[in-house]
Amino acid sequence: MKSDREGSGPMKFYLYKDQANYWRWRLVTTNGKIIAESSESYWNKQDALDGISLVKVAYNAPVYE
């Protein structure tokens, strides 16, 4: 089954409500694969958006071995 996310450009964050009606987010690649998602749920939408912002900043983080 082809997702509407496939082939639609760069990676995207999706904000959604889970079954418990809490906010969560996912980072989805161009081929529809989920490569990151919130490890916790958020009562407030803004808190979920703040979590997305933290992940965006991490893209520039160095890698150490």
DRENPA-3360 file (N, C-alpha, C; in nm, 2 decimals, always signed):
BEGIN
1 = MKSDREGS = +0.09/-0.12/+0.00/+0.00/+0.00/+0.00/+0.09/+0.12/+0.00 ~ +0.07/+0.21/-0.09/+0.15/+0.33/-0.10/+0.09/+0.44/-0.01 ~ +0.18/+0.50/+0.06/+0.14/+0.61/+0.15/+0.13/+0.74/+0.07 ~ +0.05/+0.84/+0.12/+0.05/+0.97/+0.06/+0.18/+1.04/+0.08 ~ +0.26/+0.99/+0.17/+0.39/+1.06/+0.21/+0.50/+1.02/+0.11 ~ +0.48/+0.91/+0.04/+0.59/+0.86/-0.04/+0.62/+0.96/-0.16 ~ +0.75/+0.98/-0.18/+0.79/+1.06/-0.30/+0.74/+1.21/-0.30 ~ +0.71/+1.26/-0.18/+0.65/+1.39/-0.17/+0.75/+1.50/-0.13;
9 = GPMKFYLY = +0.88/+1.47/-0.15/+0.98/+1.58/-0.11/+1.06/+1.54/+0.01 ~ +1.11/+1.64/+0.08/+1.20/+1.61/+0.20/+1.13/+1.54/+0.31 ~ +1.21/+1.51/+0.41/+1.14/+1.45/+0.53/+1.05/+1.55/+0.59 ~ +0.95/+1.49/+0.66/+0.84/+1.57/+0.72/+0.81/+1.53/+0.86 ~ +0.78/+1.62/+0.95/+0.72/+1.59/+1.08/+0.57/+1.59/+1.07 ~ +0.51/+1.49/+1.13/+0.37/+1.48/+1.14/+0.33/+1.49/+1.29 ~ +0.23/+1.58/+1.32/+0.18/+1.60/+1.45/+0.04/+1.53/+1.45 ~ +0.02/+1.45/+1.56/-0.11/+1.38/+1.56/-0.15/+1.35/+1.71;
17 = KDQANYWR = -0.28/+1.32/+1.72/-0.33/+1.28/+1.86/-0.33/+1.12/+1.86 ~ -0.29/+1.07/+1.97/-0.29/+0.92/+1.99/-0.43/+0.88/+2.04 ~ -0.44/+0.75/+2.07/-0.57/+0.69/+2.11/-0.61/+0.75/+2.24 ~ -0.52/+0.79/+2.33/-0.55/+0.85/+2.46/-0.58/+1.00/+2.44 ~ -0.58/+1.05/+2.32/-0.61/+1.19/+2.29/-0.49/+1.29/+2.34 ~ -0.37/+1.23/+2.34/-0.25/+1.31/+2.37/-0.18/+1.34/+2.24 ~ -0.10/+1.45/+2.23/-0.02/+1.48/+2.12/+0.10/+1.40/+2.10 ~ +0.14/+1.37/+1.98/+0.26/+1.30/+1.95/+0.31/+1.35/+1.82;
25 = WRLVTTNG = +0.44/+1.31/+1.78/+0.49/+1.35/+1.65/+0.57/+1.23/+1.59 ~ +0.59/+1.24/+1.46/+0.67/+1.14/+1.39/+0.75/+1.22/+1.28 ~ +0.87/+1.17/+1.26/+0.95/+1.22/+1.15/+0.95/+1.11/+1.04 ~ +0.91/+1.14/+0.92/+0.89/+1.04/+0.81/+0.97/+1.08/+0.70 ~ +1.04/+0.98/+0.64/+1.13/+1.00/+0.52/+1.05/+1.01/+0.40 ~ +1.11/+1.04/+0.29/+1.05/+1.06/+0.16/+0.98/+0.93/+0.11 ~ +1.03/+0.81/+0.16/+0.97/+0.68/+0.12/+0.87/+0.63/+0.21 ~ +0.83/+0.72/+0.31/+0.72/+0.68/+0.40/+0.76/+0.61/+0.53;
33 = KIIAESSE = +0.89/+0.59/+0.55/+0.94/+0.52/+0.66/+0.95/+0.62/+0.78 ~ +0.91/+0.57/+0.90/+0.92/+0.65/+1.02/+1.06/+0.63/+1.08 ~ +1.14/+0.74/+1.09/+1.27/+0.72/+1.14/+1.29/+0.78/+1.28 ~ +1.19/+0.85/+1.33/+1.19/+0.90/+1.47/+1.04/+0.93/+1.51 ~ +1.02/+0.91/+1.64/+0.89/+0.95/+1.69/+0.90/+0.99/+1.84 ~ +0.80/+1.06/+1.88/+0.81/+1.11/+2.02/+0.81/+0.99/+2.12 ~ +0.90/+1.00/+2.22/+0.90/+0.89/+2.31/+0.80/+0.90/+2.42 ~ +0.74/+1.02/+2.42/+0.63/+1.04/+2.52/+0.52/+1.12/+2.45;
41 = SYWNKQDA = +0.40/+1.12/+2.52/+0.29/+1.19/+2.47/+0.28/+1.33/+2.54 ~ +0.21/+1.42/+2.48/+0.21/+1.56/+2.54/+0.06/+1.60/+2.55 ~ +0.03/+1.66/+2.66/-0.10/+1.70/+2.69/-0.13/+1.83/+2.60 ~ -0.03/+1.92/+2.59/-0.04/+2.04/+2.52/+0.02/+2.03/+2.38 ~ -0.04/+2.08/+2.28/+0.01/+2.08/+2.14/+0.14/+2.15/+2.14 ~ +0.15/+2.26/+2.20/+0.28/+2.34/+2.20/+0.39/+2.26/+2.26 ~ +0.37/+2.18/+2.36/+0.48/+2.10/+2.41/+0.53/+2.00/+2.31 ~ +0.44/+1.94/+2.23/+0.48/+1.85/+2.12/+0.56/+1.93/+2.01;
49 = LDGISLVK = +0.52/+2.05/+1.98/+0.59/+2.13/+1.88/+0.73/+2.16/+1.94 ~ +0.74/+2.19/+2.07/+0.87/+2.21/+2.13/+0.96/+2.09/+2.12 ~ +0.90/+1.97/+2.13/+0.98/+1.85/+2.11/+1.03/+1.83/+1.97 ~ +0.95/+1.87/+1.88/+0.99/+1.87/+1.74/+1.11/+1.96/+1.72 ~ +1.10/+2.08/+1.78/+1.21/+2.18/+1.77/+1.34/+2.12/+1.82 ~ +1.34/+2.05/+1.93/+1.46/+1.99/+1.99/+1.52/+1.89/+1.89 ~ +1.44/+1.81/+1.82/+1.49/+1.72/+1.72/+1.55/+1.79/+1.60 ~ +1.49/+1.90/+1.56/+1.54/+1.98/+1.45/+1.68/+2.03/+1.48;
57 = VAYNAPVY = +1.70/+2.08/+1.60/+1.83/+2.13/+1.64/+1.93/+2.02/+1.64 ~ +1.89/+1.90/+1.68/+1.99/+1.78/+1.69/+2.05/+1.75/+1.55 ~ +1.98/+1.79/+1.44/+2.04/+1.76/+1.31/+2.18/+1.81/+1.30 ~ +2.21/+1.92/+1.37/+2.34/+1.99/+1.36/+2.44/+1.94/+1.47 ~ +2.39/+1.84/+1.55/+2.48/+1.79/+1.66/+2.59/+1.71/+1.60 ~ +2.71/+1.72/+1.66/+2.82/+1.64/+1.61/+2.80/+1.49/+1.65 ~ +2.88/+1.41/+1.58/+2.87/+1.26/+1.61/+3.01/+1.22/+1.67 ~ +3.01/+1.15/+1.78/+3.13/+1.11/+1.85/+3.14/+0.96/+1.85;
65 = E = +3.26/+0.91/+1.84/+3.28/+0.77/+1.84/+3.35/+0.73/+1.97;
% end
